[in-house]
């Protein structure tokens, strides 16, 4: 096999062996990808690089180019959901490099990924972007390094610049609409790792009559002559040939010219150190006016053109290996056998012809055990030697040893010549003398990526609380991971199937499934009855269920969702192409169906209990606020972001004569006791207001009531008595957030008025009353701390943010202003508490 050195400048040519890309290909994109992965390997000193670009639907990162790692080794990683906890996806989302120096760093930051790929390696992933656009991510991988620090700063810098250069090229292509899209049909560009040439080839043109010889630079180098000093004479080269070989060579050359056949001859060349090496010379008589077809006949042809092949010590090495009793073989980067000596034939009972060009486990069924393939992956990914036990069907034990390199692997196999322990198992790591050793990877690991799919979706489903969150997790993980375009989840209610959610389907296609009884003759009901998933093509589906509406999908997967023996529902995946589902995909999807069923059953129970709890709380809040002359009032209540517990936040508006009482309060806790205390306090405030108590007395009486209830709960409130005709406010605070006042000009003031203690603390507590006058068109903002307090900031900072937000909202109407305030609150992922909000605009009638 002839290998030539690949450089970043000329390697792209290898993508087009026939000179040009075929119709539909994106040659400029492929050239850019090839240059990028080659430069990434060179810049980082890694043994492999890959590029993932964003899919057309924006949900996946698709493998588009690899260098040093065959796509077959990546298995389930050809499509990666953008929200996965995988380094390359993290780099894409964050826009920053993810540098993992070794396996320990990988385990610390990405434990699920490390469990799925349990091999010693380091990696670095960088986003591929230009300007404000991110096209994907690039990753490099290296084996264990002695210093354990990963890439140097310079290597990191070079890797980033390589990714940025690729991003700039992709952006330019995108601007010209020449970038194209990536999907599950995109075939990755595969580039061999750059290496020094294994065989040198020099070309010559030799005139036997005159002795003139034209040689290229490589031929001169083979003979140890500086190209510029070569005088063009065959005798100059002959002086470097072993004298004993010259007579036979000259005779063979003359015979080849006279008879017009190909010359094939071995020669020994002497080097300057008086050593020798053997080269092969191949020559032929050229076609032309002086060749065999000339009228003068073949004797007039006195020229030979050809090549000298210098394989270094390769020929001697092959001869030496053929003489050994143990089996030796070589594997290409994608695991195919490129060489096998004759001893391996006898050891494995298979011929060289059967092995060459194929993967060993495809030829020999007893090598197809996943544990053996896992050992191969361990060597390929970590670039570390691996030795392990193999058991033949005849119960004979062999030891296999794999030694990886940038261009593939060298393998060695031999019978075990020492007794093994009684508990010896296939795949057990051993030293080459068959002594057991430890290995970080676990035996019998599934194919790369399969375990991660289960871990990733399992983790997402564990965090999902509601049925909607379960459906979102399934759509975000399953569709990108397996290349699906459509998803529907139906649930069982009263012995019928009802659609819960769908992605990519039209309502009309799914109409026949809605409300279908479980005994109906449909694929969704049949899989529930059998308990087995259905993997079916479009043709097979229409034949099995004639007349059934079918979408544009070419194939489907119907997964029964069964938890604890009870049918929960059905998950349907649709694929554009008519695909064959390999056994691995079927096993993984079947396992995921069980996880989805458990999560969905739990979530639906939560949703039912949640609806009851929220219904109770809603009953305790005012359903309709009164219409008041001179005032516009609106209120909002927003539950906490997670959890089913009901809270103690409330607001109320109580008219009394020419005035109106406004109150917002918060009972601590998120449980039934808090909601019950809230309901009692709200009723008590209404009674005290109706009885004509002054503002400070209303709050003091409410404090006494909370103490009389013998409750261990505390509460806060802000009570305001508003006189719409004069615009006078009388405010009492009990441990509550200060109100805000938005002035007619849009400026927002903090009303940091005197404040009494929380309700329920002390019987003799004093609650001071403050009075102020507001201008027409002013808006009073009362709220609970859930609006301004988050996990990572204090209330003061939250109030400042609320002030700034209200000022930016300008001339919104009151209802729009309340909605905008809650939208801002919903954007925060740190919010966990309930929110009560009451807005009051002073709008006196014109006089």
BAKE-264440 format. One record per residue (C-alpha): residue in one letter; x, y, z. Coordinates in steps of 0.02 Angstrom, whole numbers, padded with zeros to 5 digits, always signed. Layout:
N
aXYZ/...
// end
This chain:
847
x+00000+00000+00000/x+00071+00169-00051/x+00040+00312+00070/x+00083+00493+00033/x+00101+00633+00158/x-00057+00736+00176/x-00048+00922+00207/x-00182+01051+00244/x-00154+01132+00075/x-00170+00982-00039/x-00271+00853+00058/x-00437+00920-00005/x-00399+00852-00178/x-00418+00675-00110/x-00603+00706-00082/x-00629+00708-00271/x-00534+00562-00347/x-00617+00588-00516/x-00579+00774-00526/x-00744+00855-00478/x-00889+00841-00359/x-01048+00762-00421/x-01212+00856-00433/x-01285+00899-00263/x-01120+00896-00169/x-01047+01049-00083/x-00863+01042-00137/x-00814+01210-00063/x-00886+01162+00105/x-00799+00993+00100/x-00632+01074+00055/x-00650+01192+00203/x-00693+01047+00319/x-00545+00944+00261/x-00423+01087+00288/x-00496+01119+00460/x-00484+00942+00530/x-00307+00919+00464/x-00251+01085+00539/x-00338+01042+00703/x-00237+00882+00720/x-00076+00971+00675/x-00110+01120+00790/x-00158+01018+00943/x-00047+00864+00927/x-00205+00759+00947/x-00233+00594+00858/x-00410+00634+00798/x-00518+00784+00753/x-00700+00801+00703/x-00820+00938+00650/x-01006+00941+00691/x-01120+01064+00600/x-01295+01118+00648/x-01434+01021+00563/x-01563+01107+00454/x-01696+01097+00590/x-01578+01171+00720/x-01601+01027+00842/x-01445+00923+00810/x-01259+00934+00779/x-01217+00820+00632/x-01046+00740+00606/x-00980+00813+00442/x-00790+00783+00444/x-00667+00672+00536/x-00479+00652+00534/x-00396+00504+00619/x-00559+00429+00684/x-00670+00326+00567/x-00856+00368+00574/x-00892+00185+00615/x-00800+00208+00780/x-00911+00355+00827/x-01067+00247+00815/x-01211+00338+00901/x-01122+00505+00902/x-01156+00551+00721/x-01305+00654+00778/x-01296+00747+00943/x-01444+00844+01015/x-01389+01025+01041/x-01447+01022+01223/x-01350+00863+01268/x-01226+00858+01409/x-01086+00814+01288/x-00928+00922+01274/x-00952+00964+01090/x-01134+01017+01120/x-01081+01118+01272/x-00952+01210+01166/x-01085+01248+01035/x-01210+01314+01163/x-01089+01414+01269/x-00981+01482+01128/x-00825+01438+01230/x-00692+01303+01227/x-00724+01148+01333/x-00551+01083+01380/x-00544+00914+01469/x-00363+00868+01504/x-00395+00685+01546/x-00524+00555+01595/x-00536+00625+01773/x-00582+00798+01709/x-00711+00719+01593/x-00790+00623+01737/x-00799+00778+01846/x-00885+00889+01717/x-00979+00763+01611/x-01009+00607+01719/x-01142+00531+01605/x-01032+00551+01452/x-00884+00475+01545/x-00987+00324+01597/x-01040+00295+01416/x-00861+00316+01350/x-00755+00242+01491/x-00584+00258+01409/x-00431+00359+01459/x-00425+00509+01342/x-00427+00698+01343/x-00523+00813+01227/x-00552+00994+01180/x-00708+01060+01094/x-00724+01234+01019/x-00869+01322+00934/x-00861+01354+00748/x-00929+01529+00728/x-00911+01692+00634/x-00985+01856+00689/x-01149+01821+00773/x-01175+01652+00690/x-01126+01484+00763/x-01117+01346+00633/x-01067+01201+00746/x-00917+01141+00845/x-00748+01058+00821/x-00671+00928+00936/x-00499+00849+00953/x-00454+00694+01055/x-00288+00633+01124/x-00232+00484+01229/x-00159+00495+01404/x-00016+00620+01414/x+00125+00608+01538/x+00100+00782+01608/x-00090+00763+01620/x-00119+00946+01578/x-00200+00926+01408/x-00165+01058+01277/x-00042+01200+01304/x-00100+01380+01290/x-00022+01394+01119/x-00110+01236+01060/x-00276+01300+01127/x-00248+01465+01037/x-00207+01377+00874/x-00360+01265+00891/x-00473+01416+00917/x-00398+01504+00766/x-00426+01347+00661/x-00609+01342+00713/x-00628+01529+00680/x-00551+01509+00507/x-00675+01371+00469/x-00817+01480+00534/x-00764+01622+00419/x-00762+01506+00268/x-00933+01435+00311/x-01002+01611+00336/x-00940+01662+00164/x-01022+01508+00088/x-01183+01543+00183/x-01186+01723+00119/x-01177+01653-00058/x-01309+01520-00018/x-01179+01386-00057/x-01164+01310+00117/x-01301+01180+00103/x-01388+01091+00248/x-01339+00944+00357/x-01459+00805+00401/x-01457+00620+00441/x-01413+00582+00260/x-01254+00687+00266/x-01102+00576+00241/x-00952+00638+00340/x-00792+00681+00248/x-00656+00560+00305/x-00473+00615+00303/x-00325+00505+00353/x-00208+00570+00485/x-00057+00657+00406/x+00094+00543+00409/x+00266+00522+00334/x+00269+00420+00172/x+00288+00233+00199/x+00353+00199+00022/x+00457+00314-00086/x+00431+00310-00273/x+00554+00384-00399/x+00521+00398-00586/x+00645+00379-00730/x+00661+00382-00921/x+00814+00280-00979/x+00890+00274-01154/x+00990+00112-01157/x+01085+00158-01315/x+01157+00322-01256/x+01153+00289-01068/x+01058+00452-01040/x+00936+00444-00896/x+00809+00572-00838/x+00765+00554-00653/x+00650+00650-00538/x+00706+00717-00369/x+00634+00569-00273/x+00735+00444-00377/x+00894+00543-00344/x+00855+00543-00158/x+00829+00354-00159/x+01003+00332-00234/x+01077+00460-00113/x+01122+00588-00246/x+01078+00774-00227/x+00956+00812-00370/x+01050+00966-00429/x+01216+00872-00442/x+01147+00725-00544/x+01231+00725-00715/x+01094+00630-00808/x+01200+00474-00837/x+01142+00298-00796/x+01319+00255-00747/x+01310+00379-00602/x+01164+00283-00529/x+01241+00115-00570/x+01390+00160-00461/x+01273+00152-00311/x+01210-00023-00354/x+01290-00176-00277/x+01415-00234-00412/x+01358-00415-00402/x+01181-00361-00453/x+01231-00261-00608/x+01259-00400-00738/x+01091-00482-00706/x+01002-00314-00706/x+01078-00258-00872/x+01033-00423-00953/x+00853-00412-00890/x+00839-00232-00954/x+00902-00279-01129/x+00780-00426-01137/x+00635-00314-01086/x+00676-00190-01225/x+00703-00323-01359/x+00548-00425-01315/x+00436-00279-01263/x+00386-00348-01093/x+00382-00266-00922/x+00542-00263-00823/x+00528-00310-00639/x+00690-00327-00543/x+00757-00310-00366/x+00919-00216-00335/x+01029-00187-00184/x+01082-00005-00162/x+01234+00044-00059/x+01216+00198+00051/x+01354+00313+00113/x+01370+00216+00275/x+01413+00058+00175/x+01245-00017+00218/x+01125-00095+00092/x+00940-00088+00059/x+00836-00175-00072/x+00728-00080-00196/x+00612-00136-00335/x+00630-00071-00513/x+00484-00079-00633/x+00500-00024-00815/x+00415-00040-00983/x+00444+00009-01163/x+00349+00170-01197/x+00215+00181-01332/x+00254+00298-01476/x+00344+00314-01645/x+00496+00225-01575/x+00398+00092-01484/x+00337-00080-01529/x+00208-00010-01652/x+00341+00078-01760/x+00377+00011-01937/x+00555-00027-01888/x+00499-00155-01762/x+00533-00180-01577/x+00722-00181-01592/x+00718+00008-01625/x+00641+00036-01453/x+00790+00061-01338/x+00703+00161-01200/x+00629+00109-01035/x+00516+00216-00927/x+00467+00164-00752/x+00487+00184-00566/x+00597+00131-00422/x+00504+00083-00263/x+00594+00099-00097/x+00492+00017+00040/x+00629+00041+00169/x+00630-00107+00285/x+00450-00150+00242/x+00487-00299+00131/x+00609-00372+00256/x+00484-00344+00396/x+00345-00434+00303/x+00462-00580+00266/x+00513-00589+00448/x+00333-00586+00510/x+00284-00723+00389/x+00416-00836+00469/x+00341-00817+00646/x+00228-00949+00722/x+00109-00822+00805/x-00025-00729+00711/x+00005-00548+00661/x-00115-00430+00573/x-00143-00246+00533/x-00307-00150+00545/x-00353+00008+00453/x-00424+00154+00555/x-00601+00088+00529/x-00554-00087+00590/x-00533-00178+00424/x-00393-00305+00403/x-00257-00239+00285/x-00130-00376+00319/x-00129-00548+00398/x+00017-00669+00403/x-00003-00853+00362/x+00010-00906+00545/x-00150-00807+00582/x-00241-00911+00452/x-00203-01071+00547/x-00240-00992+00716/x-00411-00925+00668/x-00453-01059+00537/x-00493-00929+00406/x-00403-00883+00245/x-00316-00718+00208/x-00437-00687+00065/x-00584-00696+00184/x-00503-00578+00309/x-00430-00443+00199/x-00538-00289+00181/x-00661-00344+00315/x-00677-00321+00503/x-00627-00476+00602/x-00791-00483+00699/x-00889-00479+00535/x-00795-00632+00471/x-00787-00734+00631/x-00952-00738+00728/x-00865-00787+00889/x-00770-00621+00885/x-00933-00522+00872/x-00957-00516+01061/x-00976-00332+01114/x-00841-00356+01245/x-00709-00382+01109/x-00767-00233+01009/x-00760-00131+01168/x-00577-00176+01188/x-00546-00119+01009/x-00633+00047+01044/x-00532+00068+01203/x-00370+00053+01104/x-00430+00165+00962/x-00494+00306+01074/x-00357+00305+01205/x-00217+00262+01082/x-00149+00143+01215/x-00106-00042+01190/x-00238-00166+01250/x-00219-00354+01277/x-00363-00469+01321/x-00422-00650+01322/x-00526-00724+01180/x-00614-00891+01186/x-00642-00990+01027/x-00796-01102+01007/x-00682-01252+01036/x-00651-01183+01213/x-00472-01144+01162/x-00408-00983+01239/x-00313-00852+01138/x-00232-00690+01188/x-00255-00540+01074/x-00149-00384+01086/x-00191-00222+00995/x-00063-00083+00971/x-00144+00075+00900/x-00063+00211+00796/x-00117+00358+00692/x-00138+00252+00535/x-00226+00103+00614/x-00175-00042+00726/x-00052-00185+00732/x-00122-00342+00810/x-00044-00499+00882/x-00133-00661+00924/x-00068-00822+01001/x-00130-00973+01099/x-00129-00954+01288/x+00020-01057+01345/x-00006-01050+01534/x-00149-01109+01645/x-00289-00984+01671/x-00394-00960+01830/x-00556-01056+01835/x-00656-00893+01833/x-00568-00824+01678/x-00690-00734+01563/x-00685-00681+01382/x-00623-00504+01363/x-00528-00504+01527/x-00383-00380+01512/x-00214-00465+01526/x-00032-00427+01501/x+00045-00508+01349/x+00101-00656+01455/x-00084-00678+01504/x-00067-00610+01681/x-00231-00523+01731/x-00223-00333+01739/x-00349-00197+01781/x-00429-00087+01650/x-00536+00067+01675/x-00670+00015+01551/x-00804-00107+01603/x-00827-00271+01508/x-00973-00303+01393/x-01004-00118+01363/x-01134-00082+01229/x-01089+00004+01067/x-01027+00182+01082/x-01169+00303+01114/x-01306+00178+01157/x-01280+00188+01344/x-01270+00376+01336/x-01441+00389+01255/x-01518+00297+01401/x-01423+00400+01529/x-01461+00567+01446/x-01647+00540+01424/x-01659+00458+01595/x-01579+00612+01673/x-01694+00730+01579/x-01848+00629+01629/x-01793+00628+01810/x-01793+00818+01810/x-01960+00830+01719/x-02106+00858+01837/x-02259+00888+01729/x-02322+00788+01581/x-02279+00935+01469/x-02098+00933+01530/x-02089+00745+01498/x-02150+00769+01320/x-02027+00911+01290/x-01883+00804+01355/x-01931+00660+01241/x-01944+00773+01088/x-01779+00860+01125/x-01683+00697+01151/x-01761+00562+01042/x-01791+00656+00880/x-01615+00728+00859/x-01528+00572+00924/x-01609+00453+00801/x-01642+00572+00656/x-01831+00574+00675/x-01934+00720+00610/x-02104+00688+00691/x-02164+00635+00862/x-02333+00604+00942/x-02373+00547+01118/x-02546+00483+01161/x-02606+00433+01335/x-02736+00310+01396/x-02890+00386+01478/x-03047+00284+01513/x-02991+00144+01395/x-02963+00265+01251/x-02809+00349+01176/x-02800+00538+01180/x-02665+00644+01098/x-02557+00731+01227/x-02427+00815+01116/x-02355+00808+00941/x-02212+00881+00841/x-02208+00890+00652/x-02377+00808+00621/x-02534+00892+00554/x-02692+00877+00657/x-02780+00786+00514/x-02654+00644+00509/x-02676+00610+00694/x-02865+00628+00696/x-02895+00441+00672/x-02799+00404+00831/x-02889+00530+00942/x-03014+00445+01057/x-02979+00273+00982/x-03034+00131+01097/x-02898+00011+01150/x-02978-00130+01052/x-02971-00034+00887/x-02867-00105+00743/x-02730+00026+00738/x-02541+00018+00759/x-02548+00122+00918/x-02674+00006+01000/x-02595-00154+00934/x-02425-00113+01014/x-02513-00081+01180/x-02603-00248+01168/x-02444-00343+01124/x-02326-00244+01234/x-02196-00248+01093/x-02136-00099+00990/x-02170-00092+00804/x-02033-00040+00680/x-02116-00023+00511/x-02090+00054+00338/x-02223+00154+00247/x-02262+00011+00127/x-02278-00117+00266/x-02386-00001+00371/x-02509+00030+00228/x-02517-00155+00189/x-02549-00202+00371/x-02674-00061+00402/x-02761-00022+00235/x-02846+00146+00229/x-02750+00219+00376/x-02699+00402+00349/x-02510+00414+00330/x-02398+00566+00338/x-02248+00596+00226/x-02143+00483+00338/x-02050+00339+00257/x-02045+00235+00416/x-02112+00236+00593/x-02076+00173+00767/x-02224+00140+00883/x-02167+00121+01064/x-02291+00054+01192/x-02278+00150+01355/x-02313+00025+01493/x-02272+00056+01676/x-02295-00074+01813/x-02394-00182+01692/x-02520-00044+01655/x-02536+00042+01486/x-02493+00226+01498/x-02490+00275+01315/x-02396+00263+01150/x-02248+00361+01081/x-02241+00372+00891/x-02083+00426+00797/x-02087+00467+00612/x-01935+00464+00495/x-01921+00539+00321/x-01831+00391+00244/x-01877+00208+00235/x-01744+00151+00355/x-01693-00016+00425/x-01678-00009+00613/x-01524-00105+00673/x-01538-00215+00825/x-01445-00088+00932/x-01568+00053+00891/x-01715-00063+00925/x-01644-00113+01094/x-01609+00066+01145/x-01779+00132+01090/x-01866-00011+01179/x-01772+00029+01340/x-01811+00214+01322/x-01995+00172+01301/x-01995+00099+01477/x-01913+00257+01547/x-02039+00368+01459/x-02184+00266+01525/x-02125+00278+01705/x-02095+00465+01691/x-02259+00500+01604/x-02359+00399+01729/x-02278+00492+01873/x-02301+00661+01788/x-02486+00634+01752/x-02516+00591+01934/x-02426+00750+01982/x-02530+00852+01858/x-02691+00785+01933/x-02638+00827+02111/x-02570+00994+02054/x-02738+01040+01975/x-02828+01003+02139/x-02702+01107+02239/x-02707+01255+02121/x-02896+01247+02115/x-02899+01265+02305/x-02784+01415+02299/x-02878+01498+02157/x-03037+01483+02261/x-02953+01584+02399/x-02905+01728+02283/x-03026+01860+02217/x-03098+01809+02049/x-03152+01985+02001/x-03093+02153+02062/x-03221+02292+02088/x-03237+02439+01968/x-03198+02598+02063/x-03225+02781+02015/x-03060+02873+01994/x-02955+02713+02000/x-02901+02576+01881/x-02851+02417+01972/x-02781+02251+01910/x-02704+02102+01998/x-02601+01951+01951/x-02552+01790+02035/x-02410+01679+01970/x-02372+01509+02049/x-02194+01455+02089/x-02089+01384+01948/x-02075+01207+02018/x-02164+01097+02142/x-02346+01060+02180/x-02355+01149+02348/x-02481+01291+02356/x-02425+01455+02431/x-02485+01593+02545/x-02474+01746+02432/x-02633+01848+02410/x-02701+02017+02356/x-02869+02100+02383/x-02966+02260+02344/x-03101+02311+02469/x-03213+02463+02435/x-03275+02560+02588/x-03377+02717+02561/x-03274+02847+02469/x-03112+02752+02499/x-03040+02587+02447/x-02924+02468+02541/x-02782+02386+02443/x-02683+02243+02518/x-02547+02121+02465/x-02487+01988+02586/x-02378+01834+02599/x-02391+01691+02725/x-02229+01595+02740/x-02224+01416+02674/x-02289+01321+02524/x-02417+01199+02592/x-02598+01179+02639/x-02567+01260+02809/x-02499+01416+02726/x-02648+01424+02607/x-02770+01399+02751/x-02688+01538+02853/x-02692+01650+02700/x-02878+01621+02678/x-02911+01662+02862/x-02807+01821+02857/x-02890+01881+02697/x-03062+01856+02776/x-03007+01943+02935/x-02940+02096+02843/x-03104+02111+02749/x-03200+02105+02914/x-03089+02237+02998/x-03102+02353+02847/x-03290+02334+02837/x-03302+02372+03024/x-03217+02541+02993/x-03047+02509+03077/x-02906+02630+03039/x-02762+02564+02933/x-02642+02536+03078/x-02781+02452+03179/x-02824+02337+03034/x-02645+02273+03028/x-02629+02262+03218/x-02793+02164+03230/x-02736+02047+03093/x-02575+02017+03191/x-02676+01973+03347/x-02784+01854+03248/x-02633+01761+03179/x-02566+01742+03356/x-02736+01681+03419/x-02738+01547+03283/x-02590+01470+03376/x-02500+01458+03211/x-02313+01439+03196/x-02322+01532+03031/x-02272+01712+03002/x-02340+01831+02872/x-02304+01998+02794/x-02420+02125+02715/x-02433+02300+02644/x-02601+02386+02677/x-02651+02547+02586/x-02806+02655+02612/x-02834+02759+02453/x-02947+02912+02439/x-02980+02929+02251/x-03048+03107+02259/x-02894+03182+02344/x-02761+03059+02292/x-02709+03032+02473/x-02631+02866+02522/x-02618+02798+02701/x-02492+02655+02704/x-02451+02524+02837/x-02314+02394+02814/x-02291+02236+02916/x-02120+02164+02870/x-02164+02182+02686/x-02074+02245+02529/x-02089+02434+02504/x-02216+02491+02372/x-02161+02572+02209/x-02242+02725+02131/x-02228+02760+01946/x-02250+02946+01917/x-02341+03022+01766/x-02173+03061+01682/x-02121+02877+01691/x-01998+02894+01835/x-02017+02761+01970/x-01995+02799+02155/x-01965+02678+02298/x-02083+02719+02442/x-01967+02668+02583/x-02095+02705+02719/x-02083+02655+02905/x-02114+02469+02930/x-02176+02365+03076/x-02127+02185+03116/x-02194+02030+03031/x-02368+01972+03079/x-02367+01835+03210/x-02208+01892+03300/x-02267+01992+03450/x-02438+02041+03525/x-02387+02221+03565/x-02307+02259+03397/x-02322+02437+03333/x-02370+02466+03150/x-02337+02647+03099/x-02448+02732+02971/x-02380+02844+02832/x-02476+02968+02725/x-02434+03040+02555/x-02522+03118+02406/x-02501+03055+02227/x-02528+03146+02063/x-02656+03092+01933/x-02592+02957+01811/x-02477+02887+01945/x-02471+02697+01967/x-02450+02616+02139/x-02363+02446+02131/x-02389+02321+02274/x-02304+02151+02260/x-02236+02002+02357/x-02054+01955+02372/x-02069+01817+02242/x-02061+01954+02109/x-01895+02025+02167/x-01802+01885+02256/x-01704+01745+02171/x-01580+01614+02228/x-01430+01714+02173/x-01477+01893+02218/x-01546+01989+02366/x-01712+02079+02377/x-01630+02251+02361/x-01554+02208+02192/x-01719+02134+02136/x-01814+02292+02182/x-01689+02397+02085/x-01717+02286+01933/x-01906+02303+01951/x-01892+02493+01961/x-01788+02497+01803/x-01906+02379+01714/x-02060+02484+01759/x-01972+02641+01699/x-01932+02561+01530/x-02111+02506+01502/x-02165+02684+01468/x-02346+02717+01424/x-02417+02541+01438/x-02599+02524+01487/x-02623+02451+01661/x-02667+02275+01601/x-02521+02274+01479/x-02405+02337+01616/x-02454+02195+01733/x-02427+02066+01596/x-02257+02140+01551/x-02199+02135+01732/x-02243+01949+01744/x-02160+01911+01578/x-01999+01983+01647/x-02017+01874+01801/x-02046+01718+01697/x-01881+01744+01604/x-01784+01712+01765/x-01736+01530+01790/x-01693+01568+01972/x-01871+01613+02024/x-01952+01482+02135/x-02078+01578+02244/x-02257+01629+02208/x-02295+01806+02152/x-02442+01919+02197/x-02450+02086+02106/x-02577+02228+02126/x-02569+02384+02016/x-02676+02537+02050/x-02683+02689+01934/x-02749+02855+02002/x-02865+02918+01864/x-02984+03049+01935/x-03124+03111+01823/x-03086+03282+01746/x-03171+03427+01837/
// end
